[in-house]
Amino acid sequence: MAQHISPYHAPDFFTDALAKGRHRDIVGGRWEETGNFQMEILIEAGLMPQHHLLDIGAGSLRLGCLAAPYLHVGHYWATDLSGALMRRGYEAEIADKTWLDPKHLIEDGNFNFPGVPDTITHAICFAVFTHLPANHLRRALIQTRARFPALQKLLFTVFLAPDPGASLAPFRQVDGVVTHDTRAPYHMLAEDVLHLARASGFAVTQREMWLPRGQVLFEAAPI
């Protein structure tokens, strides 16, 4: 059986999950807890209603259902590998449809951000690189830096292994998730994350806080 880079890339994954009504479950569960946490860290990073937010890997709009009403109308944009998943989130989770134009939900599996305006000031990529190899992080950083000249902050999460030796074997995170170096869910070394971000034109800081499932938050600002 072929091994896909993540479960989300398997054929019919989204079709099957959405048919079973699992639009909340397949983005990791802990819906309210994680969505509220994402809003908290964005506001702490300086997000205000007049800013323009890009939610990369937005899934079924766990963050979007909170961020869209917080921001001025038209200031929330979302991308995801699955357009169908975002549309299901729009239908099921956006209480007032005037908060969000569905044209702001962009299907994008390569971090090309087609159709997203260059007015973006803040971006978040939460629990995405945990399911992708490291070269996807490199691509996302380079593309985000190049595409959005007004960008002030980029927040993203990864799983970390504590040292090079531990990174070669399965590693149990503090919240119980077992991560790997060559299959999902993936872990990286902190020094590799910092190097990729700096080489892509960002000043980057590893934040010391508890995140759901043992993820680690990095905060990056364009140099």
TORVO-792446 format. One line per field, with one value per residue (C-alpha): residue in one letter; x, y, z. Coordinates in Angstrom, 1 decimal. Each point is the difference from the previous one (the first is absolute). Layout:
BEGIN
type: [A,...]
east: [X,...]
north: [Y,...]
up: [Z,...]
//
This chain:
BEGIN
type: [M,A,Q,H,I,S,P,Y,H,A,P,D,F,F,T,D,A,L,A,K,G,R,H,R,D,I,V,G,G,R,W,E,E,T,G,N,F,Q,M,E,I,L,I,E,A,G,L,M,P,Q,H,H,L,L,D,I,G,A,G,S,L,R,L,G,C,L,A,A,P,Y,L,H,V,G,H,Y,W,A,T,D,L,S,G,A,L,M,R,R,G,Y,E,A,E,I,A,D,K,T,W,L,D,P,K,H,L,I,E,D,G,N,F,N,F,P,G,V,P,D,T,I,T,H,A,I,C,F,A,V,F,T,H,L,P,A,N,H,L,R,R,A,L,I,Q,T,R,A,R,F,P,A,L,Q,K,L,L,F,T,V,F,L,A,P,D,P,G,A,S,L,A,P,F,R,Q,V,D,G,V,V,T,H,D,T,R,A,P,Y,H,M,L,A,E,D,V,L,H,L,A,R,A,S,G,F,A,V,T,Q,R,E,M,W,L,P,R,G,Q,V,L,F,E,A,A,P,I]
east: [0.0,1.4,0.9,-1.3,1.8,-2.9,-3.5,-1.5,1.7,-1.6,-2.6,-3.5,1.0,-2.0,-2.9,-0.4,0.4,-2.4,-2.6,0.2,-0.5,3.5,1.0,1.0,1.7,2.4,1.7,1.1,-3.0,0.2,-2.0,-0.8,3.2,2.3,-2.0,0.0,3.7,0.7,-1.9,1.8,3.5,-0.9,-1.3,3.1,2.0,-1.7,-3.0,-2.6,-3.3,1.4,2.7,-0.2,0.4,1.0,-0.9,2.2,-1.3,-3.3,-1.8,-3.6,0.4,0.6,1.9,-2.0,-3.3,1.6,2.4,-2.5,-2.4,3.0,1.5,-1.5,-2.1,2.1,3.2,0.1,1.4,0.5,1.8,0.0,0.8,-3.8,-2.4,-2.8,1.0,0.1,-3.4,-1.5,1.4,-1.5,-3.4,0.1,2.1,-0.4,-3.0,-0.4,0.9,0.5,3.2,1.7,-0.1,0.4,2.3,2.5,0.4,2.8,0.9,3.8,2.2,3.3,0.2,-0.4,-2.9,-1.8,-2.4,1.0,0.7,3.3,-1.7,0.5,1.6,-0.2,0.1,-0.4,0.8,-1.2,0.5,0.9,3.8,-0.6,-1.4,2.5,3.7,2.4,0.4,-3.7,0.9,2.8,-2.3,-2.7,2.5,1.5,-3.4,-1.5,3.0,-0.1,-3.8,-1.0,2.0,-2.2,0.5,0.8,-0.2,-0.2,-0.8,0.5,0.3,2.1,0.8,3.6,2.4,2.4,3.3,1.4,0.1,-3.6,-1.1,0.8,-2.4,-3.7,-0.4,-2.8,-1.1,-1.0,-3.7,0.4,0.2,2.8,1.8,2.6,2.7,-1.2,-3.7,-3.0,-0.3,3.5,2.5,2.9,2.9,-0.3,3.2,-1.2,-3.3,2.0,2.4,-2.8,-1.8,3.1,1.1,-3.4,0.2,-1.6,1.1,-1.4,-0.7,-0.9,-2.8,0.0,-3.6,-2.2,-1.8,-2.6,1.6,3.5,0.5,2.6,-0.8,2.3,-0.5,1.6,0.3,1.4,3.5]
north: [0.0,3.4,2.3,3.5,3.0,0.4,-1.6,3.1,-0.8,-3.4,-0.4,0.7,0.9,3.2,-1.4,-2.9,2.1,2.7,-2.7,-1.2,3.6,0.1,3.5,0.8,-3.3,-0.1,3.2,-1.4,0.3,2.3,2.4,2.8,-0.4,0.3,2.7,2.2,-0.6,1.0,3.3,0.7,-0.4,2.1,2.9,-0.3,0.3,3.3,-1.0,2.8,0.2,2.2,-2.4,-2.6,-3.7,-3.0,-3.3,-2.6,-3.5,1.3,-3.3,0.2,3.6,-0.8,3.3,1.7,-0.2,2.2,2.1,1.0,1.8,1.6,1.5,2.7,-1.6,-1.2,-0.2,-3.8,-2.3,-3.8,-2.6,-3.8,-3.1,-0.7,2.6,-2.4,0.0,3.7,0.3,-2.5,2.1,3.1,-1.6,-1.6,2.4,3.6,1.2,3.2,-0.4,3.8,-0.5,-1.9,-0.1,-3.6,1.3,0.6,-3.8,-1.0,-3.6,-0.2,-3.0,1.6,3.2,2.1,2.0,0.6,3.0,1.0,3.8,1.5,1.9,-2.9,1.3,-3.2,-3.7,-3.1,-3.6,-2.1,-3.8,-0.2,-0.6,-2.7,-2.1,1.1,-0.6,2.8,1.2,1.1,2.3,1.4,0.6,1.6,2.4,1.1,0.5,1.8,2.4,0.7,0.3,2.3,3.2,1.3,-3.1,0.8,-3.4,-3.6,-2.6,-3.7,-3.2,-3.2,-3.0,-0.1,-2.8,1.0,-1.0,-1.5,-3.5,0.1,1.4,-3.2,-2.1,0.3,2.6,0.3,3.6,1.4,-0.3,-3.7,0.4,-2.2,1.9,-1.1,1.3,-1.5,-0.5,1.9,1.4,1.5,1.5,2.3,1.4,3.5,1.1,-1.1,2.0,3.1,-0.4,-0.4,3.0,2.2,-1.1,0.9,3.6,-0.1,0.8,-2.9,-0.9,-3.3,0.7,-1.8,-0.9,-3.1,-0.8,-2.7,-3.4,1.2,2.2,2.9,3.5,2.2,3.7,1.5,3.6,1.0,1.5]
up: [0.0,-0.9,2.8,-0.3,1.6,2.3,0.5,-1.5,-3.3,-0.3,-2.8,1.1,3.5,0.1,-2.0,2.4,3.2,-1.1,-1.0,3.6,1.4,1.5,-1.1,3.6,0.9,-3.0,0.9,3.3,2.3,3.1,-2.1,2.4,2.0,-3.0,-1.8,3.1,0.5,-3.6,0.5,3.3,-1.5,-3.0,2.1,2.2,-3.2,-0.7,-2.2,0.0,-1.8,-2.7,-0.9,-2.8,1.0,-2.1,1.6,-1.8,0.3,1.3,-0.2,1.0,1.4,3.6,0.2,-2.7,1.9,2.6,-2.0,-2.7,2.4,1.9,-3.1,-2.3,-2.7,-2.8,2.0,0.6,-2.7,0.2,-2.0,0.3,-1.9,-0.1,-1.3,0.9,3.6,0.3,-1.7,2.4,2.9,-1.6,-0.2,3.5,2.1,-1.2,1.9,-2.0,-3.7,-0.4,2.0,-2.7,-3.8,-1.2,-2.7,2.8,0.4,-2.4,-0.8,0.1,0.6,-1.0,2.0,-3.1,1.5,-3.3,0.1,3.6,0.0,1.0,2.8,2.5,3.2,2.1,-0.8,2.0,-1.0,2.9,0.1,-3.7,0.0,2.6,-3.0,-2.7,-0.6,0.7,-3.6,0.1,2.9,-2.0,-3.0,2.1,1.7,-3.3,-1.7,3.0,0.2,-3.7,-0.5,2.8,0.3,2.8,2.1,3.7,1.7,-1.0,2.7,-0.7,1.9,-0.3,2.1,1.3,0.9,2.8,-1.8,-3.2,1.4,1.2,-3.3,-1.8,2.0,0.9,2.7,2.5,0.5,3.4,-0.9,-1.1,-3.8,-1.5,-2.8,-2.6,-2.3,-3.3,0.4,1.4,2.6,-0.6,2.5,-0.7,1.9,1.4,-1.6,-3.4,0.4,1.0,-2.9,-2.6,1.3,0.1,-3.4,-1.3,1.2,3.5,3.5,1.9,3.7,1.5,2.5,3.3,0.7,0.1,-3.2,-0.7,-0.8,0.9,-3.0,0.2,-1.1,-2.1,-0.5,-3.1,-1.2,-3.4,0.2]
//
